[in-house]
Amino acid sequence: MTYENFKLRTDEQGIVWVGIDVAGSNVNTMGTPVLAELARLLDEFDAQPPKGVVFHSLKSSGFIAGANIQEFEAIGKTNDVAAATKLILTGYDLYDRLAVVKYPTLALIKGFCMGGGLELAMACRYRVAVDDPGTRMGLPEVMLGILPAWGGVKRLPQLVGAPAAFDLMLSGKTVDAKKAKKLGLADEAVPPRIMWNTASGVLAASPTPRTLPFAQNLMTNGFLRGYVASQAKKQVAKRARPEHYPAPYAIIDLWQKYNGDVHKPAATESCSMQSLLSHSTAKNLIRVFGLREKLKAQAKGIDFKAKHVHVIGAGVMGGDIAAWCALRGITVTLQDLDAARIAPAIKRAADMYRKRLRDERRIRDAMDRLQPDVTGDGAKKADVIIEAIVENLGVKQKVFAELEAKARPDAILATNTSSIPLEQIATALANPARLVGVHFFNPVAQMMLVEIISGAQTNPDVARNATAFVDQIDKLPLACKSAPGFWVNRILAPYLTEAMRCLDEGITPETLDEAALAFGMPMGPVELADVVGLDVCAAVGQVVGGEEALRNAPKKLAAKLEAKELGKKTGKGFYTWVSGKPQKGSASAVPAGLTERLITPMLNEANKALAEGVVTDSDLADAGAIFGCGFAPFTGGPFNYQRSKSA
């Protein structure tokens, strides 16, 4: 029997190697046609049982990315919950069928293994994870406003214990091969060179599947089950409100009440997939996933790849940009006036690599790629040069005049300015068309958005190459026109300014932050201002607000600037910061109308900036607001939010 999405090979031991190769796609996803073929495949194996089956990917991109999100997007646009429910139950029943076959099954996982892909792997008797930098395993459905509906809520706790399972399912975070083995999610974690032999060896040995230790078994299957569920809800409540994000609460309830069986809840129950899919959050978060893909699609077809990046300025921003580029496999030279200024950036990079890579060889390789450069000679060889120095026009102009004479003619000259119009900086260049803005956000390792700023003088090909570079380092590029504050700071400035005015009126920082959290922002405006830096906030506010901002500067903000209390980076701003966390008191009851007072200036400014063409369309603008300044993701962005309010 032939298949469109699977390629079968039977070896001399009678093991069938099922190569997953979804037709017409660069990645494997489990859509309706693929599920239908998997059912036919299981029919074939029922008729003539093999000695064993190994599922593996024929795609270089990874194992399986998950369900076909495009199907859910299409269903969401038509509000066809019945069609979505049918797809969910089909997948659940099919994976249940795979889980009880008599012959041994094994998932050989190399590259990403997400959502419905991991659920398929968990339905197999064994899992071998390949210890490769690209191998990541997780159940990210909560980030789409839904739950792992193809058996993940049932099987993950059985494999790793309920606490560890909730840690993954309620956050959407992923683990690498070694962590998967440590948790019990993978039976083996092996290097690529022995992955095929290991898969064959595991099936030949057919060991008894791993069972949970006694204490974990009590928490997962015994009388401690209810306690574990209640503790999980308490942790979720610290970061997600049920009215905004019902999915994590649904995951806990589906496990506690029905052991993850999606057939059992009534359609009206909050833990049912029907309820989640009918909720605006799921529709909007699935839309946000599409917006993310739209941002990434801007880099498709651009033939540019950086091998060497040179960063000028080893402060927090420049140092972290350099560290990130080296993490993503690029050789980086980091320039500043002397070694003492570069040393803190190298230390921060080492700390980040230890947390993210957790492998001495990979940490060493990343550190080797990050090279201090006091002389600035790296600029002569670089494909991309990023200036990340103080926000001072004269200093930036001087730096670029010197750079132009030193850099290769085809190198990208980029500024990380947060607010200065590119046209002004470019006057220092003999060829101003070379200058483009590549604006990162702080903290670099966490903020996914990078604005690609085109001034009136910027060569479109330079901007295109900068877009490809941003995609290369796994960030999300947003094309913007050079204008005061660009996109993110343009809409953020009025929001933060309004918060500063509220402080002058005597409203406490904690109450202001609570008002924003109640709306769904991930961080309140006062805490955000402290994180960004009060000096940066003031500078951006003046650029965006002009003369009026200077005349009506918030008094408490001015006092903080005078006292050099600039926020998190100095240990004190509107909050005192200890070990990277703000020390907050209790919030008062949020006054009626305060939330709207904070959000409305941002919405108004977004409408003005879009009308001016700072960003080309409202979808990209929504994406920029969500990924750049944390506009409440469950709303789908400021323009989607306004449309929903007026509907």
C-alpha positions in Angstrom: 0.0 0.0 0.0 1.3 3.5 -0.9 0.9 6.6 1.2 1.3 10.3 0.3 2.6 11.4 3.7 4.5 8.4 4.9 7.3 6.4 3.3 7.7 2.8 4.6 10.8 0.6 4.7 11.0 -2.9 6.3 14.5 -4.0 7.5 15.9 -7.5 7.8 14.7 -7.7 11.4 11.1 -7.1 10.3 11.0 -3.6 11.8 9.0 -1.1 9.7 10.5 2.3 9.6 7.8 4.9 9.0 9.3 8.0 7.5 7.0 11.0 8.1 7.1 13.3 5.1 4.0 15.4 4.8 3.4 16.3 1.2 3.7 19.9 0.0 5.1 21.3 3.3 8.5 22.1 4.7 7.4 20.8 8.1 5.4 17.8 9.3 2.0 18.7 10.7 -0.9 16.4 11.7 -3.8 17.6 9.6 -6.9 15.7 8.5 -5.3 14.0 5.5 -2.3 12.8 7.5 -4.5 11.5 10.3 -6.6 9.6 7.7 -3.5 8.0 6.3 -2.2 7.1 9.8 -5.5 5.3 10.3 -5.0 3.3 7.1 -1.5 2.5 8.2 -2.7 1.1 11.5 -5.3 -0.9 9.5 -2.4 -2.4 7.5 -0.4 -3.2 10.6 -3.5 -4.8 12.2 -3.8 -7.1 9.2 -0.1 -8.1 9.2 1.6 -7.1 12.5 5.2 -6.1 12.1 8.0 -7.0 14.5 8.1 -3.4 15.5 7.5 0.1 14.1 9.8 3.2 14.3 8.2 6.6 13.5 10.8 9.1 12.3 10.9 12.3 10.2 12.2 12.6 6.6 12.2 16.4 7.0 15.3 18.2 8.0 13.2 20.7 10.0 12.2 18.3 12.7 9.9 15.5 13.8 6.4 16.9 13.9 5.5 20.6 14.5 2.1 19.6 15.9 -1.5 19.8 14.5 -2.1 21.7 11.3 -2.8 25.2 12.8 -4.1 26.4 9.4 -7.0 24.0 9.7 -7.9 25.5 13.1 -7.5 29.0 11.7 -9.9 28.2 8.9 -12.3 26.6 11.3 -12.0 29.7 13.6 -12.9 32.1 10.8 -16.1 30.2 10.1 -16.8 29.6 13.8 -17.4 25.9 13.0 -16.9 24.4 16.4 -18.5 21.1 15.3 -15.8 20.7 12.6 -13.0 21.4 15.1 -14.5 19.0 17.7 -14.6 16.3 15.0 -11.0 16.8 14.2 -10.0 16.7 17.9 -11.9 13.5 18.6 -10.6 11.9 15.5 -7.0 12.5 16.6 -7.7 11.5 20.2 -9.2 8.2 19.2 -6.5 7.5 16.7 -3.7 8.0 19.2 -5.5 5.9 21.7 -5.6 3.2 19.1 -1.9 3.5 18.5 -1.2 3.3 22.3 -2.6 -0.2 22.6 -1.3 -2.0 19.6 0.4 -5.4 20.3 3.6 -4.7 18.5 6.3 -2.4 20.0 6.3 1.2 18.7 9.0 3.8 19.0 9.3 7.5 18.1 12.8 8.6 17.0 12.8 12.3 17.7 15.2 14.7 16.0 14.4 18.4 15.8 11.2 19.9 17.1 8.5 17.7 18.4 5.5 19.8 19.5 1.9 19.5 20.3 0.2 16.7 18.3 3.7 15.5 17.4 4.7 14.9 21.0 1.3 13.4 21.6 1.9 10.9 18.9 5.4 10.1 20.3 3.8 9.6 23.8 1.3 7.2 22.3 4.3 5.1 21.2 5.7 2.5 23.7 9.2 4.0 23.5 10.8 7.4 22.7 14.4 8.0 21.6 15.4 11.7 21.6 18.4 12.8 19.5 20.8 15.0 21.5 21.0 17.8 18.9 20.7 21.6 19.4 17.5 21.6 17.3 15.7 18.9 19.3 12.9 20.4 21.5 9.9 18.7 22.9 6.8 20.4 24.3 3.0 20.9 24.4 2.5 24.5 23.5 -1.3 24.4 23.0 -2.0 26.6 26.0 -0.3 29.4 24.1 -3.1 29.0 21.5 -5.8 29.2 24.1 -6.5 25.4 23.8 -5.3 22.2 25.5 -3.4 19.1 24.3 -6.4 17.3 23.1 -4.9 14.2 21.5 -4.1 12.5 24.8 -1.3 14.8 26.1 -3.2 15.7 29.3 -3.5 12.0 30.1 -0.2 10.6 28.9 2.4 13.3 30.0 1.6 13.0 33.7 1.8 9.2 33.4 5.3 9.6 32.0 6.9 12.4 34.0 4.5 12.8 37.0 1.8 15.4 37.4 4.0 18.3 38.8 6.5 18.1 35.9 3.7 17.6 33.4 1.9 20.7 34.6 5.1 22.7 34.5 5.3 22.0 30.8 1.6 22.0 29.8 0.6 25.2 31.7 3.6 27.2 30.4 4.0 25.8 26.9 7.8 25.6 27.4 10.0 23.0 25.8 12.7 20.7 26.9 15.8 19.3 25.1 16.8 15.7 24.6 18.8 15.4 27.9 16.1 17.1 29.9 13.4 14.8 28.3 15.5 11.8 29.3 15.9 13.1 32.9 12.2 13.7 33.2 11.2 10.3 31.8 9.7 11.7 28.7 12.4 10.0 26.6 13.8 6.5 27.2 17.1 7.4 25.7 19.0 10.6 24.7 21.7 9.8 22.2 23.9 11.7 19.7 22.9 11.6 16.0 25.6 9.2 15.0 24.0 6.3 16.9 20.3 7.2 16.8 19.3 4.5 14.2 21.2 1.8 16.0 19.7 2.9 19.4 16.1 2.8 18.0 16.7 -0.7 16.6 18.3 -1.8 19.9 15.5 -0.5 22.1 12.9 -2.4 20.0 15.0 -5.5 20.0 15.4 -5.4 23.8 11.7 -4.4 24.4 12.3 -3.3 28.0 9.3 -2.9 30.3 8.0 0.7 29.9 9.0 3.0 32.7 6.6 3.5 35.6 6.4 6.4 38.0 8.2 6.3 41.4 5.9 5.7 44.4 5.7 9.4 45.4 5.0 10.6 41.9 2.4 7.9 41.5 0.5 9.1 44.5 0.4 12.6 43.1 -0.7 11.4 39.7 -3.0 8.5 40.4 -3.5 8.5 44.2 -5.2 10.5 46.9 -2.8 13.5 46.4 -4.3 14.2 42.9 -6.7 16.8 44.1 -4.0 18.6 46.1 -1.7 18.7 43.1 -4.5 20.2 41.0 -5.2 22.9 43.6 -1.6 23.8 43.9 -1.3 24.0 40.1 -4.2 26.4 40.0 -2.6 28.7 42.6 0.5 28.9 40.5 -1.4 29.7 37.3 -3.5 32.4 39.1 -0.2 34.3 39.7 0.3 34.9 36.0 -3.0 34.3 34.2 -6.6 35.3 35.0 -9.3 32.8 34.1 -11.4 35.3 32.3 -8.5 36.2 30.0 -6.8 32.8 29.7 -9.1 29.9 30.5 -6.9 27.2 28.9 -4.5 26.5 31.8 -7.4 26.1 34.2 -9.1 23.8 31.6 -6.0 21.6 31.4 -6.0 21.1 35.2 -9.7 20.3 35.4 -9.7 17.9 32.4 -6.9 16.0 34.1 -8.4 16.1 37.6 -12.0 15.2 36.6 -11.6 13.1 33.5 -7.9 12.0 33.3 -7.5 13.9 30.1 -10.3 12.2 28.1 -11.7 14.9 25.8 -14.9 12.8 25.2 -16.1 13.1 28.8 -16.7 16.8 29.5 -20.1 18.2 28.5 -19.8 20.8 25.7 -20.8 23.5 28.2 -18.1 22.6 30.7 -15.2 25.1 30.9 -12.7 22.2 30.4 -14.2 21.0 27.1 -12.6 21.8 23.8 -15.9 23.1 22.6 -15.9 25.7 25.3 -12.3 26.7 24.7 -12.8 26.9 20.9 -15.9 29.1 21.4 -14.0 31.5 23.6 -12.6 34.7 22.0 -9.2 34.0 23.6 -8.6 30.8 21.5 -9.7 32.6 18.3 -7.4 35.6 19.1 -4.4 33.5 20.2 -4.7 31.3 17.1 -4.8 34.6 15.1 -1.7 35.8 17.0 0.1 32.6 15.8 -0.8 33.5 12.3 0.5 37.1 12.9 3.8 35.6 14.1 4.1 33.6 10.9 3.2 36.7 8.8 6.2 38.5 10.5 8.5 35.6 9.7 7.2 35.4 6.1 8.7 38.8 5.4 12.1 37.2 5.2 11.2 34.5 2.8 13.0 34.5 -0.5 15.7 37.0 0.6 19.2 35.6 -0.2 21.2 37.0 2.6 23.0 35.3 5.5 25.4 36.9 8.0 28.5 35.0 9.0 30.1 37.8 11.0 28.4 40.5 13.1 30.2 43.5 14.6 28.5 45.3 17.5 29.6 48.7 18.7 28.8 49.4 22.3 29.0 46.8 25.1 26.4 48.2 27.3 23.3 46.2 28.3 21.7 46.5 24.9 24.8 46.1 22.7 26.3 43.4 24.8 23.1 41.4 24.8 22.6 41.8 21.1 26.1 40.4 20.6 25.5 37.6 23.0 22.3 36.6 21.2 23.9 36.6 17.7 26.7 34.4 19.0 24.1 32.1 20.6 22.5 31.7 17.2 25.7 30.5 15.6 27.2 33.7 14.2 30.8 34.9 14.8 30.5 38.2 16.7 33.1 40.9 17.5 32.0 43.3 20.3 33.6 46.7 20.4 33.9 49.3 23.2 36.6 51.7 24.4 38.4 49.2 26.6 38.3 45.6 27.9 36.8 46.7 31.3 33.7 48.0 29.5 33.3 44.7 27.5 33.9 42.4 30.5 30.4 42.7 32.0 28.8 41.9 28.7 30.9 38.7 28.4 29.9 37.7 31.9 26.2 38.2 31.1 26.6 36.2 27.9 28.2 33.3 29.9 25.3 33.3 32.4 22.8 33.2 29.5 24.6 30.4 27.7 24.7 28.3 30.9 21.0 28.7 31.4 20.0 28.1 27.8 22.5 25.6 26.6 23.2 23.5 29.7 26.0 21.7 27.8 29.7 22.5 28.4 30.7 22.0 24.8 27.9 24.2 23.4 28.6 26.8 26.0 32.3 26.8 25.1 31.5 27.1 21.4 29.1 30.0 21.9 31.7 31.8 24.0 34.3 31.2 21.4 32.1 32.9 18.8 31.8 36.1 21.0 35.1 38.0 20.7 36.0 41.2 22.5 37.3 43.8 20.1 38.8 47.0 21.6 40.4 48.1 18.3 37.2 47.7 16.2 39.0 45.7 13.5 36.1 43.3 13.3 34.1 46.0 11.5 36.4 45.4 8.4 35.2 41.8 8.0 31.6 42.0 9.2 28.5 41.3 7.1 26.4 43.3 9.6 27.5 46.2 11.8 25.2 47.2 14.6 25.7 50.5 16.5 24.2 50.3 20.0 25.7 53.3 21.8 24.2 56.2 23.8 21.2 58.0 22.3 23.1 61.0 21.2 22.8 62.2 17.6 26.3 63.8 17.4 28.0 60.7 18.8 26.2 58.4 16.4 27.0 60.5 13.4 30.7 60.5 14.4 30.7 56.7 14.8 29.0 56.1 11.4 31.4 58.5 9.5 34.3 56.4 10.8 32.5 53.1 10.1 31.8 53.9 6.5 35.5 54.3 5.7 36.3 51.0 7.5 33.4 48.7 6.6 33.1 46.5 3.5 31.0 48.1 0.7 28.4 45.4 1.0 28.1 45.3 4.8 24.8 46.4 6.4 25.3 49.5 8.5 22.6 49.4 11.2 21.7 51.6 14.2 19.8 50.3 17.2 18.5 53.8 18.0 15.2 53.7 19.8 13.9 57.1 18.7 16.3 59.2 16.6 15.1 59.6 13.0 17.5 57.8 10.6 17.5 60.7 8.2 19.4 62.7 10.8 22.0 60.0 11.5 22.5 59.3 7.8 23.7 62.8 7.1 27.2 61.7 8.3 27.5 59.1 5.5 28.7 59.6 2.0 26.3 57.0 1.0 23.3 57.4 3.3 21.3 54.7 1.5 23.4 52.1 3.5 21.9 53.0 6.8 19.0 51.0 8.2 17.5 50.8 11.7 17.6 47.4 13.5 15.9 48.2 16.7 16.0 45.5 19.4 14.1 45.7 22.7 15.2 45.0 26.3 15.7 42.3 27.5 17.1 41.1 24.1 16.9 37.4 25.0 13.2 37.6 25.8 11.8 40.2 23.4 11.1 38.6 20.1 10.3 41.6 18.0 13.0 43.7 16.1 11.9 46.8 14.2 13.5 47.2 10.7 13.5 51.0 10.2 13.7 52.4 6.8 14.5 56.1 6.5 13.7 58.2 3.4 17.3 57.5 2.3 17.4 53.7 3.0 18.0 51.4 0.0 15.1 48.9 0.0 17.6 46.0 -0.6 19.5 47.0 2.5 16.2 46.8 4.5 15.4 43.5 2.9 18.8 42.0 3.9 18.3 43.4 7.4 15.0 41.6 7.6 16.7 38.3 6.6 19.3 38.8 9.2 16.7 39.3 12.0 14.9 36.1 10.8 18.3 34.3 10.8 18.8 35.0 14.5 15.3 33.8 15.3 13.7 37.1 16.0 10.5 38.6 14.4 11.2 41.4 11.9 8.7 44.3 11.7 9.1 46.8 8.8 8.6 50.4 10.0 9.0 53.8 8.5 11.4 56.2 10.2 9.2 58.4 12.4 9.5 59.6 16.0 9.4 56.5 18.2 8.9 54.3 15.2 6.1 51.8 16.0 6.5 50.3 19.4 7.8 53.3 21.3 5.4 55.6 19.5 2.4 53.7 20.9 4.0 52.9 24.2 5.0 56.5 25.1 1.5 57.9 25.6 0.6 54.8 27.8 3.6 55.3 30.0 3.2 59.1 30.1 -0.4 58.7 31.3 0.8 56.4 34.0 3.4 59.0 35.1 0.7 61.6 35.3 -1.4 59.3 37.5 1.6 59.0 39.8 1.7 62.8 40.1 -2.0 62.7 41.1 -1.2 60.3 44.0 -2.2 57.0 42.6 0.2 54.4 43.8 2.5 52.4 41.4 1.0 49.1 42.6 -2.5 50.3 41.8 -1.6 51.5 38.3 0.1 48.2 37.6 -2.9 46.3 38.8 -5.2 48.3 36.5 -3.1 47.3 33.5 -2.8 43.6 34.6 -6.6 43.6 35.0 -6.8 44.5 31.3 -4.4 41.7 30.4 -1.1 43.4 30.0 1.7 41.0 31.1 3.4 43.8 33.1 2.1 47.1 34.5 3.3 50.5 33.1 5.3 51.5 36.2 7.1 48.3 36.5 7.7 48.4 32.7 9.1 51.9 32.9 11.5 50.7 35.6 12.6 47.8 33.4 13.1 49.9 30.3 14.9 52.6 32.3 13.3 55.9 33.4 15.9 57.9 31.4 15.1 56.0 28.2 11.3 56.5 28.9 11.8 60.2 29.3 14.0 60.5 26.2 11.5 58.6 24.0 8.6 60.5 25.5 10.2 63.8 24.5 11.0 62.6 21.0 7.4 61.3 20.5 5.7 64.1 22.4 7.8 67.1 21.2 7.5 70.5 22.8 4.4 69.6 24.8 6.2 66.7 26.5 8.9 69.0 27.6 6.5 71.6 29.0 4.4 69.0 30.8 7.0 66.6 32.0 5.7 64.5 34.9 7.1 65.8 38.2 7.8 62.4 39.9 9.6 61.1 36.9 11.7 64.3 36.8 12.6 63.8 40.4 13.7 60.2 39.8 15.9 61.3 37.0 17.4 64.1 39.1 18.2 61.5 41.8 19.7 59.1 39.3 17.1 56.5 40.3 16.6 55.1 36.8 14.8 51.8 37.5 16.0 48.2 37.5 19.4 49.0 36.1 20.3 51.2 39.1 18.5 49.1 41.7 15.9 51.8 42.3 13.2 53.6 40.3 9.6 53.8 41.3 10.3 50.4 42.9 13.3 49.1 44.7 14.7 46.1 42.9 16.2 43.1 44.7 17.7 40.2 42.8 16.0 41.4 39.6 12.5 41.6 41.2 10.5 44.8 42.1 9.6 45.0 45.8 5.9 45.9 45.7 3.4 46.7 48.3 -0.3 45.9 48.1 -2.4 47.6 45.4 -5.5 49.6 46.4 -8.8 49.0 44.7 -8.6 50.1 41.1 -10.6 53.2 40.6 -13.4 53.0 38.0 -12.2 54.1 34.6 -8.4 53.9 35.4 -7.8 51.0 33.1 -9.5 52.8 30.2 -7.5 55.9 31.0 -4.3 54.1 30.6 -5.1 52.1 27.5 -7.0 54.7 25.5 -3.9 56.9 24.8 -2.1 53.9 23.3 -5.1 53.0 21.1 -5.4 56.6 19.9 -1.7 56.8 19.1 -1.8 53.5 17.3 -4.6 54.7 15.0 -2.6 57.9 14.2 0.6 56.0 13.5 -1.1 53.5 11.2 -2.8 56.3 9.3 0.7 57.8 8.8 2.0 54.6 7.4 4.5 53.9 10.1 3.5 50.2 9.7 1.9 49.1 6.4 -1.2 47.3 7.7 -3.2 46.7 10.9 -2.3 43.0 11.1 1.4 43.7 11.2 0.7 46.6 13.6 -1.2 44.3 15.9 1.7 41.8 15.8 4.2 44.6 16.6 2.1 45.8 19.6 1.8 42.2 21.0 5.4 41.1 20.5 7.0 44.5 21.0 5.2 46.0 24.0 3.1 43.1 25.3 -0.3 44.4 24.4 -2.7 41.9 25.9 -2.2 38.9 23.6 -5.7 37.4 24.3 -7.2 40.5 22.6 -5.4 39.8 19.3 -3.8 43.3 19.3 -5.0 46.9 19.6 -6.8 47.0 16.2 -8.4 43.6 16.6 -9.5 44.7 20.1 -11.1 47.9 18.8 -12.9 46.0 16.1 -14.3 43.5 18.7 -15.4 46.4 20.9 -17.3 48.1 18.1 -18.9 44.9 16.8 
